[in-house]
């Protein structure tokens, strides 16, 4: 396929690359800590049902659906991303911080915590709509897979560091590690927010209230044209399905280990450390592989591995086999977003970069709509028993298989 026109990067800004990678490292602190400790506080300590816990991600997805494409379209119009990234990062910091503070008041505030966590997840995911497309200013098509892999590797290393920091506070309870992770996230995000220099557009365009209203009015027609004519449309459908399974499994992983194998929090943390080491390796290796053999082939390899490993993980009753399988799957867990991010940046035209990535994020989060609802309904129908969790996990294989079917139909992306 013909690669889209891209800006000249003969003088690539190494400082910008470092800041971009550092931001991926920074946000992983808050991600892993809330994923590991707040999820258990909500479901196990505060008694929130698995259905309502997964509904948190449904709520944040609905908010994204009605706001992300509009702001992304405006961002494309003025060719600026950093201002939007800064706003979303600040919103995530405030809401994550408020979530941690209210959780510290006691389990009687569980619904306040759930609501604040919903908004924190919303701002956190919204930031990536503007962060991910910045890769087009940092690397040529020939090197984009490797740079995306480096960013994702930094994310996994950040999660490793996040778990190690959290363990310093975990002895005081599941709420104790939350606030330190929020502080680290914000401090390490500041360099990107302050010092990253965007490529300035040749023609400066300002956002007006009239243009904002016009963009909102054209939302439905532009959305239709994008799905009808964009080369990214089929890929985003595929991404929705296989990412649905991966995100749902990861969001429920600590609770799954608690309900099915009754392992301690320290054991969960150690297992996650091993998984993240493999994830960091996989992110770069498969990003490099995508540059060499093509992103489509690489995505198919990754999904094929998931189709085999998910049933093994869900069926086994041996903690040793479960541990070995989940550590092995870490290399494929780490690779999926580095490869898909690079693939999408290579097939989207420059004028639709932010708009296209808004649907990438929506597909990622909307996967946290169907998957969590399926998971919650299955687990609830089995009265939250271990069999229910195993059945829900096994069902995620179906979503990956559907995603693989659509991946076969996407255009190849390879730079010779």
C-alpha positions as CSV (number, residue, x, y, z in Angstrom):
1,X,0.0,0.0,0.0
2,X,1.1,3.6,-0.5
3,X,2.2,5.2,2.7
4,X,0.5,8.5,3.7
5,X,2.4,11.8,3.3
6,X,4.3,12.6,6.4
7,X,6.2,15.6,7.7
8,X,10.0,15.8,7.3
9,X,12.0,14.5,10.2
10,X,15.5,14.8,8.9
11,X,16.3,16.6,12.2
12,X,14.4,14.5,14.6
13,X,14.2,15.9,18.1
14,X,15.8,13.4,20.5
15,X,14.5,15.4,23.5
16,X,10.9,15.1,22.3
17,X,11.4,11.3,21.8
18,X,12.7,11.0,25.4
19,X,9.8,13.1,26.8
20,X,7.3,11.1,24.8
21,X,8.7,7.8,26.2
22,X,8.9,9.2,29.7
23,X,5.2,10.0,29.6
24,X,4.4,6.4,28.8
25,X,6.6,5.4,31.8
26,X,4.9,8.0,34.1
27,X,1.3,7.0,33.5
28,X,2.0,3.4,34.1
29,X,2.5,4.0,37.8
30,X,-1.1,5.0,38.4
31,X,-2.4,2.4,36.0
32,X,-0.8,-0.6,37.7
33,X,-1.4,0.5,41.3
34,X,-5.1,1.2,40.8
35,X,-5.5,-1.9,38.7
36,X,-3.9,-4.1,41.4
37,X,-5.1,-2.5,44.6
38,X,-8.2,-0.4,44.0
39,X,-9.9,-3.2,42.0
40,X,-9.6,-5.5,45.0
41,X,-10.6,-2.8,47.5
42,X,-13.8,-2.2,45.5
43,X,-14.8,-5.8,45.0
44,X,-13.3,-7.7,47.9
45,X,-13.1,-5.1,50.7
46,X,-16.0,-2.9,49.9
47,X,-18.2,-5.7,48.4
48,X,-18.9,-4.1,45.0
49,X,-20.2,-6.8,42.7
50,X,-18.2,-7.9,39.6
51,X,-21.0,-6.5,37.4
52,X,-20.8,-3.0,39.0
53,X,-17.0,-3.0,39.0
54,X,-16.9,-3.6,35.3
55,X,-19.7,-1.1,34.8
56,X,-17.2,1.6,35.8
57,X,-15.4,1.0,32.5
58,X,-18.7,1.0,30.7
59,X,-19.5,4.5,32.1
60,X,-16.1,6.0,31.1
61,X,-16.6,4.5,27.6
62,X,-19.9,6.2,27.2
63,X,-18.4,9.6,28.2
64,X,-15.6,9.1,25.7
65,X,-18.0,8.2,22.9
66,X,-19.8,11.5,23.2
67,X,-16.7,13.7,23.6
68,X,-13.6,12.2,22.1
69,X,-14.3,12.4,18.4
70,X,-15.4,16.0,18.7
71,X,-12.3,17.2,20.4
72,X,-10.1,15.0,18.3
73,X,-11.6,16.6,15.1
74,X,-10.9,20.1,16.5
75,X,-7.4,19.0,17.3
76,X,-6.9,17.9,13.7
77,X,-8.3,21.2,12.5
78,X,-5.8,23.3,14.4
79,X,-3.0,20.7,14.2
80,X,-2.3,20.9,18.0
81,X,-2.3,18.1,20.5
82,X,-0.2,19.1,23.5
83,X,-2.8,21.5,24.9
84,X,-5.5,18.8,24.9
85,X,-3.0,16.3,26.3
86,X,-2.2,18.6,29.2
87,X,-5.8,19.2,30.1
88,X,-6.6,15.5,30.1
89,X,-3.5,14.7,32.2
90,X,-4.5,17.3,34.8
91,X,-8.0,15.9,34.9
92,X,-6.7,12.4,35.4
93,X,-4.4,13.6,38.2
94,X,-7.2,15.4,40.0
95,X,-9.7,12.5,39.7
96,X,-7.2,9.7,40.6
97,X,-6.1,11.8,43.6
98,X,-9.6,12.3,44.7
99,X,-10.3,8.6,44.3
100,X,-7.4,7.7,46.6
101,X,-8.4,10.3,49.2
102,X,-12.0,9.2,49.4
103,X,-11.1,5.5,49.5
104,X,-9.0,6.3,52.5
105,X,-12.1,7.4,54.4
106,X,-13.6,3.9,54.4
107,X,-15.5,1.3,52.5
108,X,-18.8,3.1,53.3
109,X,-17.9,5.6,50.5
110,X,-17.6,2.8,47.9
111,X,-20.0,4.5,45.4
112,X,-18.2,7.8,45.6
113,X,-14.9,6.0,45.0
114,X,-16.4,4.1,42.0
115,X,-17.8,7.3,40.5
116,X,-14.5,9.2,40.9
117,X,-12.6,6.2,39.5
118,X,-15.0,6.3,36.5
119,X,-13.9,9.9,35.7
120,X,-10.3,9.2,36.4
121,X,-10.4,6.3,33.8
122,X,-12.2,8.7,31.4
123,X,-9.5,11.4,31.6
124,X,-6.7,8.8,31.6
125,X,-7.9,7.2,28.4
126,X,-8.8,10.5,26.8
127,X,-5.1,11.6,27.1
128,X,-4.0,8.8,24.8
129,X,-6.2,10.2,21.9
130,X,-3.7,13.1,21.7
131,X,-0.6,11.3,23.0
132,X,-0.5,8.3,20.6
133,X,-0.7,10.4,17.3
134,X,2.4,12.3,18.4
135,X,4.4,9.4,17.1
136,X,4.0,10.7,13.6
137,X,6.2,13.7,14.6
138,X,8.9,11.5,16.1
139,X,9.7,8.7,13.7
140,X,9.6,7.8,10.1
141,X,7.4,4.9,8.9
142,X,10.5,2.7,8.8
143,X,11.2,3.2,12.5
144,X,7.7,3.7,13.9
145,X,7.2,0.1,15.1
146,X,10.5,0.3,17.1
147,X,9.7,3.6,18.6
148,X,6.2,2.5,19.5
149,X,7.7,-0.6,21.1
150,X,10.2,1.5,23.1
151,X,7.3,3.6,24.4
152,X,5.3,0.5,25.4
153,X,8.5,-1.0,26.9
154,X,8.8,2.1,29.0
155,X,5.2,1.6,30.1
156,X,5.8,-2.0,31.2
157,X,9.0,-1.0,33.0
158,X,7.0,1.8,34.7
159,X,4.5,-0.8,35.8
160,X,7.3,-2.9,37.2
161,X,8.6,0.1,39.2
162,X,5.0,0.9,40.2
163,X,4.5,-2.5,41.8
164,X,7.8,-2.2,43.6
165,X,6.9,1.2,45.0
166,X,3.4,0.0,45.9
167,X,4.9,-2.9,47.9
168,X,6.6,-0.4,50.2
169,X,3.1,0.8,51.3
170,X,1.0,-2.3,50.8
171,X,1.5,-3.5,54.4
172,X,-0.7,-0.6,55.5
173,X,-3.7,-1.8,53.4
174,X,-4.9,-1.7,49.8
175,X,-5.6,2.0,49.8
176,X,-2.1,3.1,51.0
177,X,-0.2,2.7,47.7
178,X,-2.8,4.7,45.7
179,X,-1.8,8.3,46.6
180,X,2.0,7.8,46.2
181,X,1.4,6.4,42.7
182,X,-0.7,9.5,41.7
183,X,2.0,11.8,42.9
184,X,4.7,10.0,40.9
185,X,2.5,9.9,37.8
186,X,2.0,13.7,37.9
187,X,5.6,14.6,38.7
188,X,7.0,12.4,35.9
189,X,4.3,13.7,33.4
190,X,5.3,17.3,33.9
191,X,8.4,17.3,31.6
192,X,6.2,16.2,28.7
193,X,3.5,18.7,29.6
194,X,6.1,21.6,29.8
195,X,9.0,20.9,27.5
196,X,7.6,18.8,24.6
197,X,7.8,21.0,21.4
198,X,5.1,20.3,18.8
199,X,5.7,20.9,15.1
200,X,4.0,24.1,14.5
201,X,1.5,24.1,11.6
202,X,2.3,26.4,8.7
203,X,-1.2,28.1,9.0
204,X,-2.2,28.9,12.5
205,X,-5.9,28.2,13.2
206,X,-7.8,29.1,16.3
207,X,-10.8,27.3,17.8
208,X,-14.0,29.4,17.8
209,X,-17.3,28.6,19.4
210,X,-18.9,28.6,15.9
211,X,-16.4,26.0,14.6
212,X,-17.0,23.9,17.7
213,X,-20.7,23.9,17.1
214,X,-20.2,23.2,13.4
215,X,-17.9,20.2,14.2
216,X,-20.5,18.8,16.6
217,X,-23.2,19.3,13.9
218,X,-21.2,17.3,11.4
219,X,-20.4,14.5,13.8
220,X,-22.7,11.9,12.4
221,X,-21.8,12.5,8.7
222,X,-18.1,12.6,9.4
223,X,-18.3,9.4,11.4
224,X,-20.2,7.7,8.6
225,X,-17.6,8.8,6.0
226,X,-14.7,7.6,8.2
227,X,-16.2,4.1,8.6
228,X,-17.2,4.0,4.9
229,X,-13.9,5.1,3.3
230,X,-11.1,5.1,5.8
231,X,-8.5,2.3,5.4
232,X,-8.5,2.0,9.2
233,X,-12.1,1.1,9.6
234,X,-11.8,-2.7,9.3
235,X,-8.7,-2.7,11.6
236,X,-10.6,-0.8,14.3
237,X,-13.4,-3.4,14.2
238,X,-10.8,-6.1,14.6
239,X,-9.1,-4.1,17.4
240,X,-12.4,-3.8,19.2
241,X,-12.9,-7.5,19.4
242,X,-9.5,-8.8,20.3
243,X,-8.7,-5.9,22.6
244,X,-12.1,-6.5,24.3
245,X,-10.8,-9.9,25.5
246,X,-7.3,-8.7,26.5
247,X,-8.5,-5.7,28.5
248,X,-11.3,-7.5,30.3
249,X,-8.9,-10.3,31.3
250,X,-6.3,-7.8,32.5
251,X,-8.9,-5.6,34.4
252,X,-10.2,-8.7,36.3
253,X,-6.8,-10.5,36.7
254,X,-6.2,-9.7,40.4
255,X,-9.8,-10.6,41.3
256,X,-9.5,-13.8,39.3
257,X,-6.4,-14.9,41.2
258,X,-8.2,-14.1,44.5
259,X,-11.4,-15.9,43.6
260,X,-10.0,-19.0,41.8
261,X,-6.7,-19.6,43.5
262,X,-7.0,-17.6,46.8
263,X,-3.4,-16.2,46.5
264,X,-2.1,-13.4,48.7
265,X,-1.5,-9.8,47.5
266,X,2.2,-10.3,47.6
267,X,2.0,-13.4,45.4
268,X,-0.1,-11.5,43.0
269,X,2.5,-8.7,42.9
270,X,5.4,-11.1,42.3
271,X,3.5,-12.8,39.5
272,X,2.6,-9.4,37.9
273,X,6.3,-8.4,38.1
274,X,7.2,-11.5,36.1
275,X,4.5,-10.9,33.6
276,X,5.6,-7.2,33.2
277,X,9.2,-8.2,32.6
278,X,8.0,-10.4,29.7
279,X,5.7,-7.6,28.5
280,X,8.6,-5.1,28.4
281,X,10.6,-7.5,26.3
282,X,7.6,-8.3,24.0
283,X,6.8,-4.7,23.3
284,X,10.1,-3.9,21.7
285,X,10.7,-7.3,20.1
286,X,7.4,-7.3,18.3
287,X,7.7,-3.7,17.4
288,X,11.0,-4.5,15.7
289,X,9.4,-7.6,14.1
290,X,6.6,-5.5,12.7
291,X,9.1,-3.2,11.0
292,X,10.8,-6.2,9.5
293,X,8.0,-8.5,8.3
294,X,4.9,-6.2,8.4
295,X,2.5,-5.2,11.1
296,X,-0.4,-7.3,9.8
297,X,1.6,-10.6,10.0
298,X,2.9,-9.6,13.4
299,X,-0.6,-8.9,14.7
300,X,-1.8,-12.3,13.4
301,X,1.1,-14.1,15.3
302,X,0.2,-12.3,18.5
303,X,-3.5,-13.2,18.2
304,X,-2.8,-16.8,17.3
305,X,-0.8,-17.1,20.6
306,X,-3.7,-15.6,22.6
307,X,-6.2,-18.0,21.0
308,X,-4.1,-20.9,22.4
309,X,-3.1,-19.5,25.8
310,X,-6.5,-18.2,27.0
311,X,-8.1,-21.6,27.2
312,X,-5.1,-23.0,29.0
313,X,-5.2,-20.3,31.6
314,X,-8.9,-20.6,32.1
315,X,-9.2,-24.3,32.3
316,X,-6.2,-25.3,34.4
317,X,-6.7,-26.0,38.1
318,X,-2.9,-26.1,38.7
319,X,-1.5,-22.9,40.1
320,X,1.9,-23.8,38.8
321,X,0.6,-24.3,35.2
322,X,-1.5,-21.1,35.6
323,X,1.6,-19.2,36.7
324,X,3.8,-20.5,33.8
325,X,1.1,-19.8,31.2
326,X,0.4,-16.2,32.4
327,X,4.1,-15.4,32.5
328,X,4.5,-16.8,29.0
329,X,1.5,-14.7,27.8
330,X,3.2,-11.6,29.1
331,X,5.3,-11.3,26.0
332,X,2.2,-11.2,23.8
333,X,0.4,-8.9,26.3
334,X,3.3,-6.4,26.0
335,X,3.4,-6.4,22.3
336,X,-0.2,-5.9,21.2
337,X,-0.4,-2.1,21.8
338,X,3.0,-1.3,20.5
339,X,2.2,-3.0,17.2
340,X,-1.4,-1.8,16.7
341,X,-0.4,1.8,17.5
342,X,2.4,1.7,14.9
343,X,0.1,0.1,12.4
344,X,-2.7,2.7,12.8
345,X,-0.2,5.6,12.5
346,X,1.0,4.2,9.2
347,X,-2.3,3.8,7.5
348,X,-4.1,7.0,8.6
349,X,-3.6,10.2,6.5
350,X,-2.1,13.1,8.4
351,X,-5.3,15.2,8.3
352,X,-7.2,12.4,10.2
353,X,-4.5,11.3,12.6
354,X,-6.1,12.6,15.8
355,X,-9.6,11.7,14.6
356,X,-8.6,8.2,13.7
357,X,-6.8,7.7,17.1
358,X,-9.9,8.9,18.9
359,X,-11.7,5.7,17.5
360,X,-8.6,3.6,18.4
361,X,-9.1,4.7,22.0
362,X,-12.8,4.4,21.7
363,X,-12.4,0.9,20.3
364,X,-10.1,0.1,23.2
365,X,-12.5,1.5,25.8
366,X,-15.6,0.3,24.0
367,X,-14.0,-3.1,24.4
368,X,-14.4,-2.3,28.1
369,X,-18.1,-2.2,27.4
370,X,-19.0,-5.5,25.8
371,X,-16.3,-7.5,27.5
372,X,-17.0,-6.4,31.1
373,X,-20.7,-6.8,30.6
374,X,-20.2,-10.3,29.3
375,X,-17.8,-11.1,32.1
376,X,-20.1,-9.6,34.8
377,X,-23.2,-11.4,33.6
378,X,-21.4,-14.8,33.4
379,X,-19.8,-14.4,36.8
380,X,-23.1,-13.3,38.3
381,X,-25.0,-16.2,36.8
382,X,-22.6,-18.5,38.6
383,X,-22.9,-16.6,41.9
384,X,-19.3,-15.3,41.7
385,X,-18.0,-18.9,42.0
386,X,-14.6,-20.0,40.7
387,X,-16.4,-21.8,37.9
388,X,-18.0,-18.6,36.9
389,X,-14.7,-16.8,36.6
390,X,-13.2,-19.7,34.6
391,X,-16.2,-19.7,32.2
392,X,-15.9,-15.9,31.8
393,X,-12.2,-16.1,31.0
394,X,-12.8,-18.9,28.5
395,X,-15.4,-16.8,26.7
396,X,-12.8,-14.2,26.0
397,X,-11.3,-16.6,23.4
398,X,-14.4,-16.1,21.2
399,X,-13.7,-12.3,21.0
400,X,-10.1,-12.9,20.0
401,X,-11.1,-15.3,17.3
402,X,-13.6,-12.8,15.8
403,X,-10.9,-10.1,15.9
404,X,-8.5,-12.5,14.1
405,X,-11.0,-13.0,11.4
406,X,-11.2,-9.2,10.7
407,X,-7.4,-8.8,10.9
408,X,-7.2,-11.1,7.9
409,X,-9.1,-8.5,5.9
410,X,-7.0,-5.4,6.8
411,X,-4.5,-4.0,4.3
412,X,-0.8,-4.9,4.9
413,X,1.5,-2.2,6.2
414,X,5.1,-2.6,5.5
415,X,7.8,-0.1,4.4
416,X,10.3,-1.6,2.0
